[in-house]
């Protein structure tokens, strides 16, 4: 996710095929629910089927809103973004006055109000322009300390990892486990790019698997990626139900529990450079994965009724379109 327009790298079908030929894309292992029975015992405050939305702490032309303006259809609100400081691994959050808040206390009060309504409010780290590096013991400790500090200061329920310039699984895992050790009920979400979840051997995927006993959900960004390979070895173009289902299958069949998999899409054509799909396509993809209905040409070999739900960038772009995305996807997710 970015603060202006999305400019992420594109990966064409030919490059994806090369990844497959090189053995980078794997296909199939037991689900986390089978080999890790505690996978679902996390983030009790988050409903079984949940909708995540990013709230913009900056002005990029989308509708300005306070947290209190975010519709009730959203179960997890990711405040974007916490930024790097001068200390390696450390992050900080500064409330942008352009959001309309007169002071930090009003912001904190809105967080409490959302939590009282059963919602989780977390702080997102990174974004397309984020430059946070967690690559050694010291930076892992600094990251964990700064995140728990922000949770204490603002009342955040947890953290979202949206680092689009690389993740070191060894040290990010250490940092996230340190956060969980201190905040056992922490909500941890991730928003990797499609290329970052093509194989269980990638750093992002390894991080997700390493913390799957408390990971809440991975909402992969199914956009701004070009064509990618699905779990059946075929290449699919973004912007289709097949793209959503065949790529989600990789996560579902390589170790993540269905409750830890969500579909991330832009709320409108303005929210991304490419890959926008109508809300109905998101709902069809969820039905395909959960029930086996609404599929395109790709049909999973089994269903995943526990799939967590969907995510959008952003609540602000959703508001700019009259909240059309959340009005359509929210009730559908909650009715799975």
N, C-alpha and C positions, 0 to 999 in steps of 0.2 A: 504494500500500500504506500502511496506517496502523498506529498503535500500539494502538488500541483497536478500534472497529468502523469500517468504511468508511462515509464520508459524502460521497462525491463527487457532483458534480452529475449530474442525469439529463438526457438529451436525447431527447425524444420523436420519433416518426416525422414529425410535422408540421414540427418544427424542422429535421430532416435534409433533408426535401424542400426546405425553404427554402434550405438550403445548396447543394443541387444546382441549384436554379433560379438562384441567384446565381453559379453557375460555380465554386464552391469545390471541388467534387469532380471530379477529372479521371479519365479512364479510358484508361490505356494508353500505355506507351512501351516502349522496348527494355529487357530485363533487364540488370542490371549486368554479367553474365557476357558479354553480347554487345558492349557498348560500353566496358567497363572490365575487360580481361582479368586485372588483378591483384586483382580483388575477393575471390578465394578465398585469396589468399596472406596470411593473417593468423592470429594466435593458433594456431600449430601445435600447442600442447598441448591444445587443445580438439578432441574427436573430431568427425568429420564430422556425426554426428547426436548431439545433446547435450540433456541435461535440466538445467535451471536451477532452483534452489530458494533462496528467501530464508530466511536464518537470523536469528531475532529476538534482537537485543541489548536486550531489555526483556521484561517480564512483562505479558501482557494476557489471561491465562487459558488460553493454549495450553500444551502440554507444554513444560516447561523442558528444554533439552538443551545439551550442549556440542557443539562442532564434531565431536568424535570420535563422537558419537551419530548424526550424519547418515548415512543409508544410502548405500551405494556406488552406488546407482542415479543419484545426482546427480553430474553432471560439473562444473557450475559452482555454487559456493555463494556467494551474495551476502550479505554481512554487513550487516544493516540496523540503524542507519543512521549515516553521518557527518553531523554537524550544523554549522550556521552558527556562526561565531564573531562577535566584535565588529567584525572587519575585513571589508569588502565582498568577496565572492567566496571568502574563505577558509573552509575547513571543518576540523573536528577530529573525532576518534573517541575516545570514552571507554568502556572496557569496563564494562558494567553488572554489579555484583557479584551481582545477582539471577539471573544465568545459571548460577551455580554455580562459576565459576572463582575459585580462591584468589588468583591473581595473573596479571599480564599474560604472564609467561613461559610459563605453562601454555597460554594461548591461542595464543601464537606457536608453541609446540611442536606444537599440534594443527593449525595451518595448515601447518606443514612436513610433518607426517605425511600430511595430505590430499594435498599436492602430490607427495609420494613415491609415493602411490597413483595418481597420474595425474590428480588433480583440480585445478581452478583455484578459488582463493578470492579474491574481489574485495570491495571496499568499495562499498556502495550509498549514494548521496547523495540526500537529500531525503525522499521519502515524502509522504503526504498532508498532513502538518503541517510539512514542510520549508519553509524560507523563504530558501533560498540564491538570490542574484541575481548573475548574471554578465552585466553589461550595458555594460562599457566595457573599455578596455585594461588598466587597473589591476586590476579585479576578475578578468579573465580570467587575468592573470599570477598573481594570488593563488590562484585556484582550482587552476591547474596546479601551482604550487609546493607547495600543501598536499597535493594528491593524491599527487604523487611522494614527498613527505615521509612520508605514511602508508604508501606502498608500501615505502619503505626501512625504516621503523620496525617494521612488523608483518610484512612479507613478502608483502603482498597482490599478486596477479597483475595487478590492474587496477581498473577502476571501472565502476560501474553508474549510469546517469543516470535517476533516478526523480523528476524535478522536476515536480510536478503543479500548480504555480502559475505556469507560464509559462517558456519558454526563448527566449533571444535567440540565433538561429542564428549570427549573425555572430561574437559573442564566445564562445559555447560552442564553436563550431568552432575558433576560435583557441586556446582553452584545451586542447581535446582533442588538437589537432595538436601543441601544445607538449609535452604529456604523451608523445605518441607519439615525438616527436623525441628525448626523453630516455630513454624506455623503449620500444624498438622492438618488443618482444614483448608489449606491454600488451594485456590482454583488455578490450575495451570493449563493454558491453551497454547497452541502453536498455529502459525499461518505460513507454512512453507510454500515456495513456488513449486510448480508441478515437477520440474527437473530434480528438485531436492527430495522427492518421495518416489522416484522411479524404481528404487531398489532398497532392500533392507540394509545394504552395505553403505549407503550414503550417510553423511554425518548427521543430517537432520533426522533421518529415519532411525539411526542408531540411538540418538538422544531420546527420541520418543519411546523406543523399546526399553531403554535403560531405566525410564521412570514410569513405566506403564502401571506400576502398582498405585500411583497417585495421579497420573496424567488424566486430565478431564476430557480434552478433545483436541484433535488435530483438524483444523479447518483449512485444508489445502486451497490455494488460490487457483481455481480452474479458469484462468484467464491470463492474457498477456504472455502466452507461452508458445503459440504456434501449434502445429500438430505434434501429438505425443503417442507413445505406444501404450496400449492397454494390457491387462493381465493375460489376454489371450494371444498376445504377440502381434496383433493387428494395429495399424496406425490410424488414429482418429483425429479429426479436425475439431478444434475448439468451437464452442458455440452450439453444441448438439447434446442431446440426451446421452448418446453413446459415449461422448467424451467424458461426461460426468460419471457415468456408471462404470465404464471400463477402467478408468484411472482409479476410482475409489476401490475397485476390486483389488488392486495391487496392495493397498493398505490392509484391506480386510483379510486377505489371504497370506499376508506376510508378518503376522504377529500382533497387530492391534486388535483390541476388542471392538465389535461394532459400536459400542457405546462411546468409543474414542475416535470415531470417524464422522466428520461433518463436511458438507459441500460448501465451499466458499465461492461466491459470485458477486459481481458488481450490482448495485441497486438500480443503476440506470446506465445508459450508453455514455454518460458523462463521467462515470466513476472509473472507467478503465479505457485503455487504448484499443483493446480487442477482447473478444470472448464473452460479450454480454449475451445472456439468454433471457427470454421472458420468464416471469415467475412460474408460469405453468410448466415450463420445461424442468425447472428445479423440482417442482412437485412430482412430475412424472418420473424423474430420476430417483427421488426418494421412494416412490411407490415401487419402482423396479427393484431396487435394492432390498426394500423391506418386505415386499409382498410378491414380487415377480410379475407385476402388472405395469403397464405404461412404458415398457421397454422399447428401444429402437431395435437395430439389428443385433446389438450385443445383449445377450441374456445371461446373467450370472448362473453358475451351476447350482447355486443354492441361494436362499434368501437370508437376509440379515435384519430381522424385525427390531433388533435393538439399536439400529443405527441412530446416532445422536441427533442429527438435524442439519441445520444450514447456518451459514454466516454470510454477511454482506458488508461490503465497503460501499457506502458508509451510511450511518443513520442520517447524516446530513444530506447525502445525495438521495436517499430514500424520501426525506422530507421535501426535497426540491421537486419530486415527482408525486407529491400528494400522499406519501407513504404507501404507494401502490405495492411495493415489494413486500413490506411487512404485513400488509393487510391480506395478501394472498398466501404468502409462504408461512407466516406465523400460525394461523389456525390449522394449516395442513400439517405442519410439524407436530403441533400439540395433539393432533388427532391420530397420529401414527399408532 
